[in-house]
Amino acid sequence: MKQLKNVYQHFLFRKRVSKALIKYTTVLVFALLLTSCSSIRVAADYDREVNFDNYKTFAFFKPGIDKAEISDLDKRRILRAIEAELMSKGLTKSENPDMLVSIFTKSNQRVDVFNNAWGMGGWGWGGFGGWGWGMGPGMGWGGNQVSTRTESMLFIDFIDTRKKDLIWQGSGTGYLITKNVEKKEARIKAFVAKTMEQFPPAKE
């Protein structure tokens, strides 16, 4: 009888530990998601034969910008942020520019599958869509749970006006906020600023 009691107490202890671990893991997963939402991954490529000191003026390349699959509101927010960054770097906007600026965007829908029995499960990618904003957690416990998030990519291209050659390209990848307009505006500014950190390239 005493042995049965010990087995039962051990069972209750393990059950409490399992619940605590599940609760802790849930909090940890959400913390990881929030951290990933705040980060922006950037990359840059450029023509090493170009002297970027020669570029003093810029203008936006409308034919390229018109093809960007985003709303006109978000497009204007991005262009204002790019203009502010370039002017802060000493360039001026001109009708006879040395450099043209274009943008394009794409987004991936990421699907994360969480398995209650074994922890985090596999994950995969959905299809490509337009410029996506934010994430939708949709998480819980009690079996496989699915979290869908939209990861956005912004590409900024600088083109030599005379040669029509691409001289610099920066890309930023991360998650953007959907509902609050002020937060969206701030997030876009951060996205652009982070993407343009490496312009102009450091002299070798």
Phi, psi and omega in degrees: 000318179296322180295319178297321179297317180296320179297317181296317179296321178296320178298316179296320179298314180296324179295318178295318179297318180297317179297319180296319180295319179297316180297316180296317181296322178300313179298319181296316180299314179297322178297319179295320179295317180295321178296317181294329180290332184275344185271149176232122179265130184235158175209156179215147176221149183202166178276115183289346180276353185269138173264104185288349175293341182282349183261112183246338184229158181212163172209159180274139182270095188300316181303322179286318182294324181299336182277348180296128186273069177219166179291155178299327179296311180292327178297316179295323178298316180295315182295321177297320180293319178296315179301316180297319180295316181294320179293326177292340179265007174098002178271157178234151178281139186212154173277349176234071192276155171283332190222139176255146182243129177228162178222155164209161187223158169204167181217150174245140172263118181262132179244117177257133178249125181249129183253121184296323186283324188240012181088212183289132180265200180285171177215159181212181182246142173275194183278176176277146178220201176282189180295114187258151183233130166082196181212158176234103188300300180057043187252156176188194181224158180120022182146192176291129179240145185244133175241126180248127179227150179251119179258127185255149177233130176243127176249133177242122182248136173246128188238134175292122185297317185286313183275343185061031180257142172288124182250337181205140174220129175242147177227141176235136181232132180177192181251144184237155186269140188262315199274318185270119185297318181296318179292323177297315179300315180295321180293320178297317178301317179295321179300310182293315181300316180294318181296325185265009179303327185266015175246135351288159181298149177294140180289136182271000000 
